[in-house]
Amino acid sequence: MQRYISHFDGIDGLKKEDVPVPSPRQGEVLVQVRTISLNYRDLEVINGKYDHHRAIRQVPNIVPCSDMCGVVQRVGKNVTKWAVGDRVVSLYVPDPKTGQLTERALATSLGLPQHGVLGTHRVFAEDALVKAPEHMSDEEACTLPITSVTAWMAINGTRPLGENGGRGDIAGLQIAKASGAKVIITSSCDKKRAMAKDLGADFGINYRRIPEWANKVMEVTDGHGADIILETGGSQTLSQSFACAAYGGLINCIGYTSGKTQASGEQKNVNLLTIRCNLTLKGFINGPTDRFEELINFGKKHEIHPVICKVFSFNQARDAFRYLESGSHFGKIVIRA
């Protein structure tokens, strides 16, 4: 089998190597990996910048990436959940099966600190997989573990959607629209805004042309604001999210693509901002297995198909990461093993 190894020295440092195909032990299955999708987290890992979790420490020679779709090739002793030929999707965090994600569970995360899925084969514990959705292709199914599960938890994890919906990423847009919400998206690219509208977005805001985009959100919601916000930007955008959240609203912090350091002049009293509108500010890192399966059932019912931007071959893995780093993608970047 082949796999990629990272020494946390960037995209060019990714090294492909040949190693023996592992054998599944008791309670394990060997999966032939078909597709792998990339997340912003994976880029941080290989650049040695994924350092904000106490439970996750850098380990040498890590196989990156966490999201894959594949086929069970062999089963170990006492495996009852899977059979050879079953089509499966990885769990980013194999535990817990239900309930709140814990710091201890994060130590089992694929792609750091545990070896990830950027290879042609991988052994999994039988309960570290879910059945791949029958209505999705391999490319679509492999995008679910981080992006879609996190969006699902952010939208349906704590309260029902209000009629004014909120602001978020593509997976969040698709889930929110299927849930009956009005959705507002922000992007610096007019082409991406148009593509989001084709997916059902009710309104798009170019945040380059309208830096104070919170005012536009308040305008298009008749002063109500967004009931649920999927805050993906982080340091450069959080103040705007506070400014356009509905009274009693929910700001779900699920990313930090604009950086981890607070922008100069934007430091505000978070206590006052949350009290002012009776807001909830919550961070989401994925979800348990039962909520993943809930998402899959919802996606099947509403015929949701994740948006695939571009598919790279296994030998083009570095090119795939460079494309992710460029930020020019709309939808998920997939590597076919």
C-alpha positions in Angstrom: 0.0 0.0 0.0 1.0 3.6 -0.3 0.5 6.5 2.1 1.6 10.0 2.7 3.6 11.1 5.8 3.9 14.6 7.2 6.8 15.9 9.3 4.8 19.2 10.0 7.1 21.0 7.5 4.5 22.0 5.0 3.0 20.8 1.7 6.3 20.2 0.0 7.4 18.1 3.0 4.6 15.5 2.4 6.3 12.3 1.5 4.7 9.3 -0.2 5.9 5.9 1.0 5.3 2.2 0.3 4.5 0.0 3.4 3.0 -3.4 3.9 -0.7 -3.7 4.0 -1.7 -4.1 7.6 -3.8 -7.0 8.9 -6.9 -6.4 11.0 -6.8 -7.8 14.5 -9.7 -8.8 16.7 -12.5 -6.3 16.4 -10.9 -4.5 13.4 -11.5 -4.2 9.7 -9.2 -3.4 6.8 -10.6 -0.8 4.5 -9.5 -0.1 1.0 -9.7 3.7 0.8 -11.4 5.1 -2.3 -11.7 8.8 -1.6 -10.3 11.4 0.9 -11.6 14.9 1.4 -9.5 17.8 2.7 -10.3 20.1 5.5 -8.7 23.3 6.7 -7.6 21.4 9.7 -5.5 19.1 7.5 -3.6 22.0 6.1 -2.9 23.3 9.6 -1.7 19.9 10.7 0.9 19.5 7.9 2.1 23.1 8.4 2.6 22.3 12.1 0.0 24.9 13.2 -2.7 22.8 14.7 -1.8 23.6 18.3 -4.9 24.9 20.1 -6.1 21.7 21.7 -4.6 20.5 24.9 -5.6 16.9 24.1 -3.9 16.9 20.7 -0.1 16.9 20.5 2.1 16.6 17.5 3.5 13.1 16.9 6.3 12.4 14.4 5.6 11.0 11.0 1.9 11.4 11.0 -0.4 10.2 8.2 -2.7 13.3 7.8 -6.4 13.6 6.9 -9.5 12.3 8.7 -12.3 12.0 6.1 -12.6 9.0 3.8 -15.0 6.7 2.1 -13.9 3.2 1.3 -14.8 -0.5 1.1 -14.2 -3.2 3.7 -11.6 -5.6 2.3 -10.9 -7.9 5.3 -12.5 -8.4 8.7 -10.8 -9.5 11.9 -12.0 -12.0 14.5 -15.3 -11.3 16.2 -16.3 -8.5 13.9 -20.1 -8.5 13.6 -20.9 -5.0 12.3 -19.3 -5.2 8.8 -18.7 -7.7 6.0 -16.3 -7.7 3.1 -17.6 -5.4 0.4 -19.4 -3.0 2.8 -19.0 0.7 1.8 -18.1 2.8 4.8 -17.1 6.3 6.0 -14.7 7.1 8.7 -15.5 8.9 12.0 -13.3 11.9 12.7 -13.6 11.2 16.4 -14.6 7.6 17.0 -15.9 8.3 20.5 -18.3 9.0 22.0 -21.1 7.1 20.4 -23.6 9.6 21.9 -23.7 12.7 24.1 -21.1 15.4 24.5 -17.7 15.3 22.9 -15.0 15.2 25.5 -11.4 16.3 25.6 -10.4 12.7 26.2 -12.3 11.7 23.0 -10.3 14.3 21.0 -7.2 12.3 21.7 -8.6 9.7 19.3 -9.0 12.1 16.4 -7.9 10.9 13.0 -5.1 12.8 11.2 -3.6 13.9 14.5 -2.8 12.6 17.0 -3.9 9.3 15.5 -2.7 8.3 12.0 -5.1 9.5 9.4 -6.5 8.3 6.1 -4.2 9.7 3.4 -3.3 6.2 2.1 -4.7 3.4 0.0 -5.6 1.2 2.9 -6.2 1.6 6.7 -7.2 -0.6 9.6 -10.1 0.7 11.7 -11.8 -0.5 14.8 -15.2 -1.8 13.7 -17.1 0.9 15.7 -14.9 3.7 14.1 -17.0 3.6 10.9 -20.5 4.4 9.7 -22.3 3.0 6.7 -21.8 5.2 3.6 -25.0 6.9 2.3 -26.4 4.9 -0.6 -27.6 8.0 -2.4 -24.1 9.6 -2.4 -21.0 8.8 -4.6 -17.7 8.0 -3.0 -16.6 11.6 -3.6 -19.6 13.0 -1.9 -19.7 10.6 1.1 -16.1 11.2 2.1 -16.8 14.9 2.7 -19.2 14.2 5.6 -17.1 13.4 8.8 -15.9 16.9 9.7 -17.7 19.6 7.6 -21.2 18.1 7.4 -21.3 16.7 11.0 -20.1 20.0 12.4 -22.7 21.9 10.4 -25.4 19.5 11.5 -24.5 19.9 15.2 -24.3 23.7 14.8 -27.7 23.9 13.2 -29.6 21.1 15.1 -27.4 20.5 18.1 -29.1 22.8 20.6 -32.2 24.4 19.3 -34.5 24.4 16.2 -33.8 26.8 13.4 -35.7 30.1 13.4 -37.3 31.3 10.3 -34.5 33.8 9.6 -31.9 31.0 9.6 -28.4 32.3 9.6 -25.0 32.5 8.0 -22.6 29.6 7.3 -20.7 27.4 5.0 -21.9 25.2 2.1 -22.8 22.1 4.1 -24.6 24.4 6.5 -26.5 26.1 3.7 -27.7 22.8 2.3 -28.8 21.5 5.7 -30.4 24.8 6.7 -32.4 25.0 3.5 -33.6 21.5 3.8 -34.7 22.4 7.4 -36.8 25.3 6.0 -34.7 28.3 7.0 -33.9 31.5 5.2 -30.1 31.5 4.6 -27.7 34.4 4.2 -24.2 33.7 3.0 -21.1 35.9 2.9 -18.3 35.7 0.4 -15.6 37.9 -1.2 -16.3 36.3 -4.6 -19.4 37.2 -6.6 -19.1 33.9 -8.6 -19.2 31.9 -5.3 -22.2 34.0 -4.1 -24.0 33.2 -7.4 -23.2 29.5 -6.9 -24.5 29.6 -3.4 -27.7 31.1 -4.6 -28.1 28.3 -7.1 -27.9 26.0 -4.0 -30.7 27.9 -2.4 -29.2 30.8 -0.5 -31.7 33.5 -0.1 -29.3 36.4 0.0 -25.5 36.9 -0.5 -23.2 39.6 0.8 -19.8 40.5 -0.6 -17.9 41.3 2.6 -15.1 42.9 0.6 -17.5 45.5 -0.8 -19.5 45.7 2.4 -17.1 45.3 5.4 -19.9 46.2 7.8 -22.0 43.3 6.5 -23.9 43.0 9.7 -25.9 46.0 8.7 -27.0 44.3 5.5 -28.0 41.2 7.5 -30.2 43.3 9.8 -31.7 45.0 6.7 -32.7 41.8 4.9 -34.1 40.3 8.0 -36.2 43.4 8.8 -34.2 44.2 11.9 -34.6 40.7 13.4 -31.1 39.4 12.8 -29.9 35.9 12.3 -31.2 33.3 14.7 -28.3 30.9 14.1 -24.9 31.9 12.9 -22.2 29.5 11.7 -19.1 31.5 12.5 -16.4 30.2 10.2 -14.1 33.3 10.0 -13.0 33.8 13.6 -10.9 36.7 14.6 -11.8 39.0 11.7 -15.5 38.3 11.6 -16.8 37.6 15.1 -17.6 41.2 15.9 -19.9 41.4 12.8 -21.6 38.2 13.9 -22.3 39.7 17.3 -23.7 42.8 15.5 -26.3 40.9 13.4 -27.3 38.1 15.8 -31.0 38.0 16.7 -32.1 38.6 20.3 -31.8 35.3 22.0 -29.7 34.1 19.0 -26.9 31.5 18.8 -23.4 32.1 17.4 -21.8 28.7 16.7 -18.0 29.1 16.3 -16.9 26.3 13.9 -13.9 27.7 12.2 -11.2 30.5 12.1 -10.2 30.9 8.5 -9.4 34.5 9.0 -6.9 33.6 11.7 -6.6 32.9 15.5 -5.4 36.4 16.5 -7.9 39.1 17.3 -7.8 41.9 14.8 -6.4 45.3 16.0 -9.1 47.5 17.3 -11.8 44.8 17.3 -11.3 43.6 20.9 -14.7 44.0 22.6 -16.2 43.0 25.9 -17.7 39.6 25.0 -19.7 39.5 28.3 -21.5 42.8 27.3 -22.1 41.6 23.7 -23.7 38.4 24.8 -25.8 40.0 27.6 -27.0 42.8 25.3 -29.0 40.5 23.1 -29.3 37.4 25.4 -27.0 35.5 23.1 -25.4 32.1 23.3 -21.8 31.8 22.0 -20.8 28.2 21.5 -17.9 26.3 20.0 -18.5 23.1 18.0 -16.0 20.4 17.3 -17.9 17.7 15.4 -20.3 15.3 17.1 -21.0 11.8 18.3 -21.7 8.8 16.1 -25.5 8.8 16.6 -25.7 12.4 15.4 -23.6 11.5 12.3 -26.1 8.7 11.5 -28.9 11.2 12.1 -27.3 13.5 9.5 -27.0 10.7 7.0 -30.8 9.8 7.4 -31.6 13.5 7.0 -29.5 13.8 3.9 -31.1 10.7 2.4 -34.6 12.0 3.1 -33.9 15.4 1.5 -31.6 14.1 -1.3 -28.7 16.3 -0.2 -25.5 15.9 -2.2 -22.4 17.6 -0.9 -20.8 20.0 -3.4 -17.5 18.7 -4.9 -15.2 21.4 -6.3 -12.3 19.3 -7.7 -11.0 15.8 -7.6 -7.3 15.0 -7.6 -5.5 11.7 -8.1 -3.5 10.2 -5.2 -0.3 11.2 -6.8 -1.5 14.8 -6.9 -2.0 15.1 -3.1 0.4 18.0 -2.8 -1.5 19.8 -5.6 -4.8 19.2 -3.8 -3.4 20.8 -0.6 -2.0 23.8 -2.6 -5.5 24.3 -4.1 -7.0 24.2 -0.6 -4.4 26.7 0.5 -5.3 29.1 -2.3 -8.8 29.5 -1.0 -10.2 29.6 -4.5 -12.4 26.5 -4.1 -16.2 26.4 -3.7 -17.2 23.0 -2.2 -14.9 20.2 -1.1 -11.6 19.1 -2.5 -11.3 15.3 -2.9 -8.4 13.0 -3.5 -9.1 9.6 -5.1 -6.9 6.9 -3.8 
